[in-house]
């Protein structure tokens, strides 16, 4: 029996040539043993979400496989089977499959019809002096993008990720760190987390990272058939949730994150922010300005709206190009690799999540509680209060299962209202600046936007101040 870990990658459309030929040109594959075959697979029909069980056959070579969809890597357990061995008996006999056996109970299951897939497999030498090797399995399906699975022993993760980095740097492959329905085009929103108060802070951070990854990579996959407004919005929300998580767990951040992940995360976030701001400007703010003008002047807004659409399309194209680049692929890979080796700082090794969460939530709450009267602040400073409110709201969403009923019902709602009200003022300020920079906009339109911005910021400051002072301190149960 072998216990392994897997990392999955999907081929993107790019001029690298056929995936098998492109991979064969890489240095790690040059001395690898290559095998081409057709794999017959019978999957067990179960209702389990986290497990996939199958019988895989190559000629007379028959193995039982159980794959646990852990994050950030997949856990793979495989055993070579004789012709008369049964999958049911294997699951019952293997101690390592106790969790799977418990989930299945006494329920019987049937096998699916056999599917046949063309496979190109390399057994890479990896680090020759240590004997570490990585198995690379390329699945070729004419109806779907090619999928590459990198497999290694758990203690060979470094070699596995080194192989993945060489692939991402050179070829158009992107990791698939979570189970994704790649045929779906629906935007993916943040899922609800259920954390135990007895969990460790590190365990909670990993679960939050998994939730962020589901939203991030889910929208990445959904947008491959066309990057739409809501995909951009949800991708940006995922990045903001990740930033909040980093603020909640600052002592887990190390030099690797700072040097290998953070710079490209900012690069990607800036592209998302620009694309999202143009969407809001073109679809909402500018449309509202045009609708508020006199009927005889409405046609005068069409050149301005057309120019805004041109900028919006260009911003989205820059974002799409970035998401097809090696830089983005390496960002995604480095993000997953970092989480795969996450360890608790010594002083937090024995701390429970409940105590840790209350301390971090209180710290974020004080940043808005101690803010001066919002009507006395300039726009940039007031916008910082909005950012703190947003981060506190995301923090409460992460720790929602630990919160008191009053906090869940009242504080979260109030923070959402505060964020929305202050957001209206900020959107108006952004719109005024963008109109000022558009040569197609008339002086009247620029003046109108400036007037709207001044009034919107005044009103949002007044209403925001009223909401802010009624927000009570969030509490853990």
LOZADO-248191 format. One record per residue (C-alpha): x, y negated, z; chain; residue in three letters; residue number from 1. Coordinates in steps of 0.02 Angstrom, whole numbers, plus 32768, in hexadecimal, padded with zeros to 4 digits. Layout:
BEGIN
<<X Y Z> 'A' 'ALA' NUM>
...
***
This chain:
BEGIN
<<8000 8000 8000> 'A' 'UNK' 1>
<<803D 7F51 7FD6> 'A' 'UNK' 2>
<<800A 7EB0 802A> 'A' 'UNK' 3>
<<802A 7E1A 7FBA> 'A' 'UNK' 4>
<<7FFD 7D64 7FA0> 'A' 'UNK' 5>
<<7FC3 7D1A 7EFC> 'A' 'UNK' 6>
<<7FC0 7C6E 7EAD> 'A' 'UNK' 7>
<<7F51 7C52 7E15> 'A' 'UNK' 8>
<<7F72 7BD9 7D85> 'A' 'UNK' 9>
<<7F09 7BAF 7CED> 'A' 'UNK' 10>
<<7F4C 7B7C 7C42> 'A' 'UNK' 11>
<<7F17 7AD0 7C07> 'A' 'UNK' 12>
<<7F06 7A9A 7B52> 'A' 'UNK' 13>
<<7FB1 7A5A 7B1C> 'A' 'UNK' 14>
<<802F 7A74 7A90> 'A' 'UNK' 15>
<<8099 7AF8 7AE8> 'A' 'UNK' 16>
<<8069 7B83 7A71> 'A' 'UNK' 17>
<<801A 7C28 7AA8> 'A' 'UNK' 18>
<<802A 7C39 7B66> 'A' 'UNK' 19>
<<8088 7CDE 7B5F> 'A' 'UNK' 20>
<<810B 7C98 7AE8> 'A' 'UNK' 21>
<<811B 7BF7 7B4B> 'A' 'UNK' 22>
<<8136 7C56 7BEF> 'A' 'UNK' 23>
<<81B4 7CCB 7B9F> 'A' 'UNK' 24>
<<8223 7C35 7B78> 'A' 'UNK' 25>
<<8236 7C03 7C2F> 'A' 'UNK' 26>
<<82D8 7C2E 7C88> 'A' 'UNK' 27>
<<8283 7C94 7D10> 'A' 'UNK' 28>
<<8231 7D03 7C8E> 'A' 'UNK' 29>
<<82C8 7D18 7C1C> 'A' 'UNK' 30>
<<830E 7DAC 7C7D> 'A' 'UNK' 31>
<<8266 7DEE 7CBB> 'A' 'UNK' 32>
<<8220 7E96 7C8B> 'A' 'UNK' 33>
<<8189 7E77 7C1A> 'A' 'UNK' 34>
<<80F6 7EEE 7C05> 'A' 'UNK' 35>
<<8061 7EDA 7B91> 'A' 'UNK' 36>
<<7FC6 7F41 7BB4> 'A' 'UNK' 37>
<<7F09 7F42 7BBF> 'A' 'UNK' 38>
<<7EC4 7F43 7C70> 'A' 'UNK' 39>
<<7E1E 7F9A 7C94> 'A' 'UNK' 40>
<<7DC8 7F56 7D2D> 'A' 'UNK' 41>
<<7D30 7F95 7D8E> 'A' 'UNK' 42>
<<7CF9 7F16 7E0F> 'A' 'UNK' 43>
<<7C95 7F45 7EA9> 'A' 'UNK' 44>
<<7BEA 7EF5 7EAA> 'A' 'UNK' 45>
<<7BE1 7EA4 7F56> 'A' 'UNK' 46>
<<7B95 7E04 7F99> 'A' 'UNK' 47>
<<7C34 7DD2 7FF1> 'A' 'UNK' 48>
<<7C71 7D23 7FCC> 'A' 'UNK' 49>
<<7D23 7D30 800B> 'A' 'UNK' 50>
<<7D52 7DDD 7FCE> 'A' 'UNK' 51>
<<7D65 7E2B 7F22> 'A' 'UNK' 52>
<<7D7D 7EE7 7F16> 'A' 'UNK' 53>
<<7DA5 7F47 7E77> 'A' 'UNK' 54>
<<7DF3 7FDF 7E25> 'A' 'UNK' 55>
<<7E75 7FAE 7DA3> 'A' 'UNK' 56>
<<7EB7 802A 7D24> 'A' 'UNK' 57>
<<7F47 801E 7CAA> 'A' 'UNK' 58>
<<7F51 80C0 7C44> 'A' 'UNK' 59>
<<7F5C 8143 7CCF> 'A' 'UNK' 60>
<<7F97 80C8 7D53> 'A' 'UNK' 61>
<<7F04 80AB 7DC8> 'A' 'UNK' 62>
<<7F05 8035 7E5E> 'A' 'UNK' 63>
<<7E88 7FF9 7EDE> 'A' 'UNK' 64>
<<7E8C 7F3D 7EFA> 'A' 'UNK' 65>
<<7E40 7ECE 7F80> 'A' 'UNK' 66>
<<7E58 7E12 7F70> 'A' 'UNK' 67>
<<7E2E 7D9D 7FFE> 'A' 'UNK' 68>
<<7E11 7CEA 7FC7> 'A' 'UNK' 69>
<<7E77 7C98 804F> 'A' 'UNK' 70>
<<7EB5 7BE7 8039> 'A' 'UNK' 71>
<<7F2C 7BAA 7FFC> 'A' 'UNK' 72>
<<7F61 7C56 7FBB> 'A' 'UNK' 73>
<<7F02 7CF5 7F90> 'A' 'UNK' 74>
<<7F2A 7D8F 7FF7> 'A' 'UNK' 75>
<<7F37 7E2C 7F8C> 'A' 'UNK' 76>
<<7F38 7EDF 7FCD> 'A' 'UNK' 77>
<<7F56 7F6B 7F51> 'A' 'UNK' 78>
<<7F71 8027 7F57> 'A' 'UNK' 79>
<<7F95 80A2 7ECD> 'A' 'UNK' 80>
<<7F05 811E 7EC6> 'A' 'UNK' 81>
<<7EF3 81D0 7E8A> 'A' 'UNK' 82>
<<7E6F 81FF 7E09> 'A' 'UNK' 83>
<<7DF6 8240 7E8C> 'A' 'UNK' 84>
<<7E0F 81BE 7F13> 'A' 'UNK' 85>
<<7D7A 814A 7F33> 'A' 'UNK' 86>
<<7D77 8092 7F56> 'A' 'UNK' 87>
<<7CFE 80AB 7FE8> 'A' 'UNK' 88>
<<7D74 8123 803F> 'A' 'UNK' 89>
<<7E09 80B0 8025> 'A' 'UNK' 90>
<<7DB0 801D 8076> 'A' 'UNK' 91>
<<7D7E 8087 810B> 'A' 'UNK' 92>
<<7E2D 80D1 8124> 'A' 'UNK' 93>
<<7E9A 8036 8119> 'A' 'UNK' 94>
<<7EB1 7FD9 81BD> 'A' 'UNK' 95>
<<7EE2 7F3C 815E> 'A' 'UNK' 96>
<<7E34 7F3A 8111> 'A' 'UNK' 97>
<<7DD8 7F3C 81B9> 'A' 'UNK' 98>
<<7D8C 7E90 819A> 'A' 'UNK' 99>
<<7D4B 7EC9 80F1> 'A' 'UNK' 100>
<<7D08 7F6C 8138> 'A' 'UNK' 101>
<<7CAC 7F0B 81C1> 'A' 'UNK' 102>
<<7C5E 7E96 8141> 'A' 'UNK' 103>
<<7C25 7F25 80D3> 'A' 'UNK' 104>
<<7BE6 7F8E 8164> 'A' 'UNK' 105>
<<7B93 802D 812A> 'A' 'UNK' 106>
<<7B4F 7FDC 808C> 'A' 'UNK' 107>
<<7B76 8036 7FEC> 'A' 'UNK' 108>
<<7BAD 7FDD 7F4F> 'A' 'UNK' 109>
<<7BBB 8007 7E99> 'A' 'UNK' 110>
<<7C40 7FDF 7E19> 'A' 'UNK' 111>
<<7C27 7F6C 7D86> 'A' 'UNK' 112>
<<7C3E 7FA1 7CD3> 'A' 'UNK' 113>
<<7CF4 7FA4 7CA1> 'A' 'UNK' 114>
<<7D3B 7F04 7C5A> 'A' 'UNK' 115>
<<7DD8 7F06 7BF0> 'A' 'UNK' 116>
<<7E54 7E76 7BF1> 'A' 'UNK' 117>
<<7EF6 7E60 7B91> 'A' 'UNK' 118>
<<7F85 7E4D 7C0C> 'A' 'UNK' 119>
<<8037 7E10 7BFB> 'A' 'UNK' 120>
<<8099 7E30 7C9A> 'A' 'UNK' 121>
<<8148 7E01 7CCE> 'A' 'UNK' 122>
<<81A4 7E42 7D66> 'A' 'UNK' 123>
<<8219 7DB0 7D84> 'A' 'UNK' 124>
<<82C1 7DCB 7DD9> 'A' 'UNK' 125>
<<82B1 7D2F 7E44> 'A' 'UNK' 126>
<<8343 7D1C 7EBB> 'A' 'UNK' 127>
<<83B1 7DAD 7E87> 'A' 'UNK' 128>
<<841F 7DAA 7F21> 'A' 'UNK' 129>
<<838A 7DC2 7F96> 'A' 'UNK' 130>
<<8324 7E38 7F2B> 'A' 'UNK' 131>
<<828F 7DC0 7F30> 'A' 'UNK' 132>
<<8221 7DCF 7E97> 'A' 'UNK' 133>
<<817F 7D87 7E56> 'A' 'UNK' 134>
<<8102 7DE0 7DE8> 'A' 'UNK' 135>
<<80B0 7D71 7D64> 'A' 'UNK' 136>
<<8011 7DB3 7D14> 'A' 'UNK' 137>
<<7FC6 7D55 7C81> 'A' 'UNK' 138>
<<7F11 7D7F 7C57> 'A' 'UNK' 139>
<<7EDE 7D57 7BA5> 'A' 'UNK' 140>
<<7E25 7D43 7B84> 'A' 'UNK' 141>
<<7DEE 7CF8 7ADD> 'A' 'UNK' 142>
<<7D55 7CA9 7B31> 'A' 'UNK' 143>
<<7DB1 7C57 7BC1> 'A' 'UNK' 144>
<<7E55 7BFC 7BE4> 'A' 'UNK' 145>
<<7EE8 7C6E 7C09> 'A' 'UNK' 146>
<<7EFE 7C92 7CC2> 'A' 'UNK' 147>
<<7FA8 7CB1 7D12> 'A' 'UNK' 148>
<<7FB7 7D07 7DBA> 'A' 'UNK' 149>
<<805B 7CFF 7E19> 'A' 'UNK' 150>
<<806B 7D89 7E9B> 'A' 'UNK' 151>
<<80F0 7DA4 7F20> 'A' 'UNK' 152>
<<810B 7DEB 7FCC> 'A' 'UNK' 153>
<<80D4 7D76 8059> 'A' 'UNK' 154>
<<8189 7D53 808A> 'A' 'UNK' 155>
<<81B3 7D25 7FD5> 'A' 'UNK' 156>
<<8142 7C8C 7FCC> 'A' 'UNK' 157>
<<81D6 7C1B 7FAA> 'A' 'UNK' 158>
<<8201 7C7C 7F0C> 'A' 'UNK' 159>
<<814A 7C7F 7ED9> 'A' 'UNK' 160>
<<813B 7BC2 7EE7> 'A' 'UNK' 161>
<<81E4 7BA8 7E91> 'A' 'UNK' 162>
<<81A1 7C0B 7DFD> 'A' 'UNK' 163>
<<8101 7BA5 7DFD> 'A' 'UNK' 164>
<<8163 7B02 7E00> 'A' 'UNK' 165>
<<81C9 7B33 7D68> 'A' 'UNK' 166>
<<8129 7B5F 7D0B> 'A' 'UNK' 167>
<<80D1 7ABD 7D3C> 'A' 'UNK' 168>
<<8167 7A51 7D10> 'A' 'UNK' 169>
<<8177 7A9C 7C62> 'A' 'UNK' 170>
<<80D0 7ADF 7C29> 'A' 'UNK' 171>
<<801A 7AA9 7C31> 'A' 'UNK' 172>
<<7FE4 7B15 7CC3> 'A' 'UNK' 173>
<<7F82 7AD9 7D5A> 'A' 'UNK' 174>
<<7F6A 7B37 7DFD> 'A' 'UNK' 175>
<<7EBF 7B77 7E32> 'A' 'UNK' 176>
<<7ECD 7B78 7EF0> 'A' 'UNK' 177>
<<7E16 7B9E 7F15> 'A' 'UNK' 178>
<<7D8C 7C07 7EC9> 'A' 'UNK' 179>
<<7D3D 7B9C 7E41> 'A' 'UNK' 180>
<<7CB2 7BB9 7DC4> 'A' 'UNK' 181>
<<7D10 7B70 7D31> 'A' 'UNK' 182>
<<7C74 7B76 7CC3> 'A' 'UNK' 183>
<<7C19 7AF9 7D32> 'A' 'UNK' 184>
<<7C1C 7A41 7D03> 'A' 'UNK' 185>
<<7BC0 7A05 7D9E> 'A' 'UNK' 186>
<<7C1C 798A 7E0E> 'A' 'UNK' 187>
<<7C55 79D6 7EB4> 'A' 'UNK' 188>
<<7C2B 7977 7F52> 'A' 'UNK' 189>
<<7C7B 798A 7FFD> 'A' 'UNK' 190>
<<7C46 7A27 8057> 'A' 'UNK' 191>
<<7C15 7A2C 810E> 'A' 'UNK' 192>
<<7C97 7A6C 8187> 'A' 'UNK' 193>
<<7C71 7AD4 8221> 'A' 'UNK' 194>
<<7D07 7ACC 8294> 'A' 'UNK' 195>
<<7D10 7B21 833D> 'A' 'UNK' 196>
<<7D3E 7AB3 83D1> 'A' 'UNK' 197>
<<7DB1 7B40 840B> 'A' 'UNK' 198>
<<7E11 7B40 8367> 'A' 'UNK' 199>
<<7EBF 7AF8 835F> 'A' 'UNK' 200>
<<7EDB 7A4F 830C> 'A' 'UNK' 201>
<<7F48 7AA5 828A> 'A' 'UNK' 202>
<<7EBD 7B1F 825E> 'A' 'UNK' 203>
<<7E45 7A8C 824D> 'A' 'UNK' 204>
<<7EC0 7A2D 81DE> 'A' 'UNK' 205>
<<7ECE 7AC4 816C> 'A' 'UNK' 206>
<<7E11 7AD4 8161> 'A' 'UNK' 207>
<<7E02 7A1B 8139> 'A' 'UNK' 208>
<<7E88 7A30 80B3> 'A' 'UNK' 209>
<<7E25 7AC1 806A> 'A' 'UNK' 210>
<<7D88 7A55 8066> 'A' 'UNK' 211>
<<7DE5 79C9 800F> 'A' 'UNK' 212>
<<7E2F 7A45 7F93> 'A' 'UNK' 213>
<<7D82 7A8B 7F6B> 'A' 'UNK' 214>
<<7D44 79DD 7F3F> 'A' 'UNK' 215>
<<7DE3 79A6 7EE6> 'A' 'UNK' 216>
<<7E02 7A40 7E7B> 'A' 'UNK' 217>
<<7D49 7A63 7E65> 'A' 'UNK' 218>
<<7D32 79BA 7E11> 'A' 'UNK' 219>
<<7DD4 79D2 7DB1> 'A' 'UNK' 220>
<<7D8E 7A73 7D66> 'A' 'UNK' 221>
<<7CE1 7A2A 7D4A> 'A' 'UNK' 222>
<<7D28 7993 7CEE> 'A' 'UNK' 223>
<<7D92 79F6 7C73> 'A' 'UNK' 224>
<<7CFF 79F9 7BFA> 'A' 'UNK' 225>
<<7CEE 793B 7C0A> 'A' 'UNK' 226>
<<7D1D 78C3 7C95> 'A' 'UNK' 227>
<<7C7B 786D 7CCB> 'A' 'UNK' 228>
<<7C54 77E0 7D44> 'A' 'UNK' 229>
<<7C24 7853 7DD4> 'A' 'UNK' 230>
<<7CBE 78C1 7DBC> 'A' 'UNK' 231>
<<7D2C 7827 7DD1> 'A' 'UNK' 232>
<<7CC9 77F2 7E6B> 'A' 'UNK' 233>
<<7CD4 789C 7EC0> 'A' 'UNK' 234>
<<7D8D 78AE 7E97> 'A' 'UNK' 235>
<<7DAA 7806 7EEA> 'A' 'UNK' 236>
<<7D43 7839 7F81> 'A' 'UNK' 237>
<<7DAD 78D7 7F91> 'A' 'UNK' 238>
<<7E4D 786F 7F92> 'A' 'UNK' 239>
<<7E06 77F8 8014> 'A' 'UNK' 240>
<<7DD4 788B 8082> 'A' 'UNK' 241>
<<7E85 78CD 8071> 'A' 'UNK' 242>
<<7ECC 7824 80A6> 'A' 'UNK' 243>
<<7E5A 7827 813E> 'A' 'UNK' 244>
<<7E95 78D6 816B> 'A' 'UNK' 245>
<<7F48 789B 8165> 'A' 'UNK' 246>
<<7F1C 780A 81D9> 'A' 'UNK' 247>
<<7ECA 7885 8251> 'A' 'UNK' 248>
<<7F5F 78FB 8254> 'A' 'UNK' 249>
<<7FF7 7887 8242> 'A' 'UNK' 250>
<<806F 78F5 82A4> 'A' 'UNK' 251>
<<805D 7981 8225> 'A' 'UNK' 252>
<<80A2 7912 819B> 'A' 'UNK' 253>
<<8158 793A 8176> 'A' 'UNK' 254>
<<81E0 7907 80FD> 'A' 'UNK' 255>
<<81A4 7983 807A> 'A' 'UNK' 256>
<<80FA 7932 8073> 'A' 'UNK' 257>
<<8143 7883 8072> 'A' 'UNK' 258>
<<81BD 78A4 7FE4> 'A' 'UNK' 259>
<<8169 792A 7F79> 'A' 'UNK' 260>
<<80AE 790A 7F8B> 'A' 'UNK' 261>
<<8089 7859 7FC6> 'A' 'UNK' 262>
<<80D2 77F6 7F33> 'A' 'UNK' 263>
<<8073 7857 7EAE> 'A' 'UNK' 264>
<<7FD7 7858 7F1B> 'A' 'UNK' 265>
<<7FDC 7799 7F19> 'A' 'UNK' 266>
<<7FF9 7799 7E5C> 'A' 'UNK' 267>
<<7F60 7807 7E42> 'A' 'UNK' 268>
<<7EF9 77A4 7EC0> 'A' 'UNK' 269>
<<7F20 7700 7E6A> 'A' 'UNK' 270>
<<7EE6 7746 7DC2> 'A' 'UNK' 271>
<<7E46 7786 7E13> 'A' 'UNK' 272>
<<7E27 76E0 7E68> 'A' 'UNK' 273>
<<7E3C 767E 7DC7> 'A' 'UNK' 274>
<<7DC8 76F1 7D67> 'A' 'UNK' 275>
<<7D45 76EE 7DF2> 'A' 'UNK' 276>
<<7D4B 7630 7E02> 'A' 'UNK' 277>
<<7D2D 761B 7D47> 'A' 'UNK' 278>
<<7C9A 7695 7D51> 'A' 'UNK' 279>
<<7C49 7634 7DDF> 'A' 'UNK' 280>
<<7C6B 758D 7D89> 'A' 'UNK' 281>
<<7C25 75C4 7CE0> 'A' 'UNK' 282>
<<7B92 762D 7D1B> 'A' 'UNK' 283>
<<7B56 75D0 7DB5> 'A' 'UNK' 284>
<<7B9A 7523 7DD8> 'A' 'UNK' 285>
<<7BA7 74DF 7D28> 'A' 'UNK' 286>
<<7AFE 7528 7CF9> 'A' 'UNK' 287>
<<7AB0 74D2 7D90> 'A' 'UNK' 288>
<<7AFB 742B 7D60> 'A' 'UNK' 289>
<<7AB9 743A 7CAE> 'A' 'UNK' 290>
<<7A0C 7469 7CEE> 'A' 'UNK' 291>
<<7A08 73D2 7D62> 'A' 'UNK' 292>
<<7A2A 7355 7CD6> 'A' 'UNK' 293>
<<79A2 72FA 7C76> 'A' 'UNK' 294>
<<7954 7361 7BEB> 'A' 'UNK' 295>
<<7995 72EB 7B64> 'A' 'UNK' 296>
<<7A49 7306 7B9F> 'A' 'UNK' 297>
<<7A48 73C4 7BB0> 'A' 'UNK' 298>
<<7A95 73E1 7B05> 'A' 'UNK' 299>
<<7B2A 7378 7B3A> 'A' 'UNK' 300>
<<7B5A 7404 7BB3> 'A' 'UNK' 301>
<<7B6B 7489 7B2C> 'A' 'UNK' 302>
<<7C1E 745C 7AF7> 'A' 'UNK' 303>
<<7C51 745B 7BAF> 'A' 'UNK' 304>
<<7BFE 7502 7BD0> 'A' 'UNK' 305>
<<7C4F 754B 7B34> 'A' 'UNK' 306>
<<7CFA 750F 7B6E> 'A' 'UNK' 307>
<<7CDD 755B 7C1A> 'A' 'UNK' 308>
<<7CAF 7601 7BC9> 'A' 'UNK' 309>
<<7D50 75FB 7B64> 'A' 'UNK' 310>
<<7DB5 75E3 7C03> 'A' 'UNK' 311>
<<7D52 766B 7C5B> 'A' 'UNK' 312>
<<7D73 76E7 7BCE> 'A' 'UNK' 313>
<<7E2C 76BB 7BCE> 'A' 'UNK' 314>
<<7E39 76D4 7C8B> 'A' 'UNK' 315>
<<7DE4 777D 7C7F> 'A' 'UNK' 316>
<<7E57 77AF 7BEF> 'A' 'UNK' 317>
<<7EEE 7785 7C5A> 'A' 'UNK' 318>
<<7EA6 77F1 7CE4> 'A' 'UNK' 319>
<<7E82 7883 7C6D> 'A' 'UNK' 320>
<<7F31 787A 7C24> 'A' 'UNK' 321>
<<7F79 787C 7CD4> 'A' 'UNK' 322>
<<7F13 7916 7D03> 'A' 'UNK' 323>
<<7F5C 7972 7C6D> 'A' 'UNK' 324>
<<800F 7943 7C9A> 'A' 'UNK' 325>
<<8099 79A8 7CEF> 'A' 'UNK' 326>
<<80A0 7921 7D76> 'A' 'UNK' 327>
<<7FED 7945 7DAA> 'A' 'UNK' 328>
<<8008 7A02 7DA2> 'A' 'UNK' 329>
<<80A0 79F1 7E14> 'A' 'UNK' 330>
<<803D 7981 7E8B> 'A' 'UNK' 331>
<<7FB6 7A05 7E9C> 'A' 'UNK' 332>
<<8037 7A8F 7EB2> 'A' 'UNK' 333>
<<809B 7A2E 7F35> 'A' 'UNK' 334>
<<7FFA 7A07 7F94> 'A' 'UNK' 335>
<<7FCD 7AC0 7F9E> 'A' 'UNK' 336>
<<8080 7AF7 7FC5> 'A' 'UNK' 337>
<<808C 7A7D 8055> 'A' 'UNK' 338>
<<7FEA 7ABA 80A3> 'A' 'UNK' 339>
<<8022 7B70 8090> 'A' 'UNK' 340>
<<80B1 7B53 810C> 'A' 'UNK' 341>
<<8058 7AE0 8187> 'A' 'UNK' 342>
<<808C 7AF5 823C> 'A' 'UNK' 343>
<<8055 7AA0 82DC> 'A' 'UNK' 344>
<<80CA 7A1F 8329> 'A' 'UNK' 345>
<<810C 7A66 83CF> 'A' 'UNK' 346>
<<80A6 79F5 8441> 'A' 'UNK' 347>
<<8004 7A24 83E8> 'A' 'UNK' 348>
<<8023 7ADF 83E0> 'A' 'UNK' 349>
<<7FAD 7B07 8472> 'A' 'UNK' 350>
<<7F32 7A76 8464> 'A' 'UNK' 351>
<<7E7B 7A94 843E> 'A' 'UNK' 352>
<<7E23 7A39 83B2> 'A' 'UNK' 353>
<<7D9D 79EC 8423> 'A' 'UNK' 354>
<<7E1B 7988 8488> 'A' 'UNK' 355>
<<7E81 7959 83F0> 'A' 'UNK' 356>
<<7DE9 7923 8389> 'A' 'UNK' 357>
<<7DA5 78B2 8414> 'A' 'UNK' 358>
<<7E4C 785A 8423> 'A' 'UNK' 359>
<<7E5D 783C 8368> 'A' 'UNK' 360>
<<7DA8 7806 8351> 'A' 'UNK' 361>
<<7DB5 778A 83E1> 'A' 'UNK' 362>
<<7E52 773F 8394> 'A' 'UNK' 363>
<<7DFB 7724 82ED> 'A' 'UNK' 364>
<<7D5E 76DF 8341> 'A' 'UNK' 365>
<<7DC4 765D 839D> 'A' 'UNK' 366>
<<7E05 7619 82F8> 'A' 'UNK' 367>
<<7D56 75E0 82CA> 'A' 'UNK' 368>
<<7D19 75BB 837A> 'A' 'UNK' 369>
<<7DA6 753F 8397> 'A' 'UNK' 370>
<<7D92 74E8 82EF> 'A' 'UNK' 371>
<<7D6E 742D 82FE> 'A' 'UNK' 372>
<<7CC6 73E8 82C7> 'A' 'UNK' 373>
<<7CB9 741C 8210> 'A' 'UNK' 374>
<<7C77 7372 81DD> 'A' 'UNK' 375>
<<7D1B 7323 8215> 'A' 'UNK' 376>
<<7D8A 7395 81AD> 'A' 'UNK' 377>
<<7DC9 737A 80FD> 'A' 'UNK' 378>
<<7D95 73F9 8078> 'A' 'UNK' 379>
<<7E34 7465 807A> 'A' 'UNK' 380>
<<7E32 7475 8138> 'A' 'UNK' 381>
<<7D78 749D 8138> 'A' 'UNK' 382>
<<7D99 7521 80B3> 'A' 'UNK' 383>
<<7E16 7573 812A> 'A' 'UNK' 384>
<<7D8B 7582 81AC> 'A' 'UNK' 385>
<<7D23 75DA 8127> 'A' 'UNK' 386>
<<7DB1 7653 8106> 'A' 'UNK' 387>
<<7DBF 767A 81C1> 'A' 'UNK' 388>
<<7D02 7697 81C9> 'A' 'UNK' 389>
<<7D0C 770B 8133> 'A' 'UNK' 390>
<<7D99 776F 8180> 'A' 'UNK' 391>
<<7D3A 777F 8224> 'A' 'UNK' 392>
<<7CA1 77BD 81C4> 'A' 'UNK' 393>
<<7D09 783F 8168> 'A' 'UNK' 394>
<<7D58 7873 820E> 'A' 'UNK' 395>
<<7CAB 788C 825A> 'A' 'UNK' 396>
<<7C79 78F3 81C2> 'A' 'UNK' 397>
<<7D12 7962 81DC> 'A' 'UNK' 398>
<<7CEC 797A 8295> 'A' 'UNK' 399>
<<7C2F 797A 8284> 'A' 'UNK' 400>
<<7C17 7A25 82D4> 'A' 'UNK' 401>
<<7C6D 79E2 8371> 'A' 'UNK' 402>
<<7C08 7941 8383> 'A' 'UNK' 403>
<<7B77 7919 83F6> 'A' 'UNK' 404>
<<7ACC 790D 83A6> 'A' 'UNK' 405>
<<7AC6 7851 83C3> 'A' 'UNK' 406>
<<7B6C 7837 836A> 'A' 'UNK' 407>
<<7B35 78A2 82D6> 'A' 'UNK' 408>
<<7A8F 7849 82C6> 'A' 'UNK' 409>
<<7AB5 7794 82EF> 'A' 'UNK' 410>
<<7B6E 7770 82DF> 'A' 'UNK' 411>
<<7B88 77C6 8238> 'A' 'UNK' 412>
<<7AF0 776C 81EF> 'A' 'UNK' 413>
<<7B29 76C3 8231> 'A' 'UNK' 414>
<<7BD8 76DC 81EA> 'A' 'UNK' 415>
<<7B8D 7708 8141> 'A' 'UNK' 416>
<<7B24 7669 8145> 'A' 'UNK' 417>
<<7BBA 7600 8177> 'A' 'UNK' 418>
<<7C24 7649 80EC> 'A' 'UNK' 419>
<<7B9A 762A 806C> 'A' 'UNK' 420>
<<7B7A 7576 80A3> 'A' 'UNK' 421>
<<7C31 7546 80A4> 'A' 'UNK' 422>
<<7C47 75A3 8001> 'A' 'UNK' 423>
<<7BC8 7533 7FAC> 'A' 'UNK' 424>
<<7C2F 749C 7FD9> 'A' 'UNK' 425>
<<7CD0 74EE 7F9F> 'A' 'UNK' 426>
<<7C82 7526 7EFA> 'A' 'UNK' 427>
<<7C4A 7474 7ED9> 'A' 'UNK' 428>
<<7CFA 7433 7EFB> 'A' 'UNK' 429>
<<7D47 74B5 7E87> 'A' 'UNK' 430>
<<7CC7 748C 7E01> 'A' 'UNK' 431>
<<7CEE 73D2 7E0B> 'A' 'UNK' 432>
<<7DA7 73F6 7DF4> 'A' 'UNK' 433>
<<7D8B 746C 7D62> 'A' 'UNK' 434>
<<7D19 73EF 7D0B> 'A' 'UNK' 435>
<<7D9B 7367 7D25> 'A' 'UNK' 436>
<<7E1A 73D6 7CCB> 'A' 'UNK' 437>
<<7DA6 7400 7C38> 'A' 'UNK' 438>
<<7DC2 7388 7BA8> 'A' 'UNK' 439>
<<7D18 73BA 7B60> 'A' 'UNK' 440>
<<7CBE 7374 7BFA> 'A' 'UNK' 441>
<<7C7E 72C2 7BEF> 'A' 'UNK' 442>
<<7CA1 723D 7C6F> 'A' 'UNK' 443>
<<7BEB 7245 7CA5> 'A' 'UNK' 444>
<<7BF8 7302 7CC2> 'A' 'UNK' 445>
<<7C97 72EE 7D25> 'A' 'UNK' 446>
<<7C48 7266 7D8E> 'A' 'UNK' 447>
<<7BAC 72CE 7DAA> 'A' 'UNK' 448>
<<7C16 7362 7DE4> 'A' 'UNK' 449>
<<7C7B 72F2 7E58> 'A' 'UNK' 450>
<<7BDC 72AC 7EA3> 'A' 'UNK' 451>
<<7B94 735B 7EBA> 'A' 'UNK' 452>
<<7C36 7392 7F0D> 'A' 'UNK' 453>
<<7C37 7302 7F8A> 'A' 'UNK' 454>
<<7B82 731F 7FB8> 'A' 'UNK' 455>
<<7B92 73DD 7FBD> 'A' 'UNK' 456>
<<7C29 73D5 802F> 'A' 'UNK' 457>
<<7BD3 735B 80A4> 'A' 'UNK' 458>
<<7B37 73C6 80AF> 'A' 'UNK' 459>
<<7B98 7469 80C0> 'A' 'UNK' 460>
<<7C03 741E 814B> 'A' 'UNK' 461>
<<7B69 73E8 81AC> 'A' 'UNK' 462>
<<7B0D 748D 8196> 'A' 'UNK' 463>
<<7BAC 74F1 81B2> 'A' 'UNK' 464>
<<7BCC 7496 8256> 'A' 'UNK' 465>
<<7B1C 74BE 8291> 'A' 'UNK' 466>
<<7B30 7578 8269> 'A' 'UNK' 467>
<<7BE1 7584 82AE> 'A' 'UNK' 468>
<<7BB7 7544 835C> 'A' 'UNK' 469>
<<7B2F 75C8 8372> 'A' 'UNK' 470>
<<7BA0 765D 834B> 'A' 'UNK' 471>
<<7BBB 76C3 83E9> 'A' 'UNK' 472>
<<7C5B 7724 8410> 'A' 'UNK' 473>
<<7C57 77D1 83BC> 'A' 'UNK' 474>
<<7C56 7864 8434> 'A' 'UNK' 475>
<<7C8B 791A 842F> 'A' 'UNK' 476>
<<7C13 7997 8481> 'A' 'UNK' 477>
***
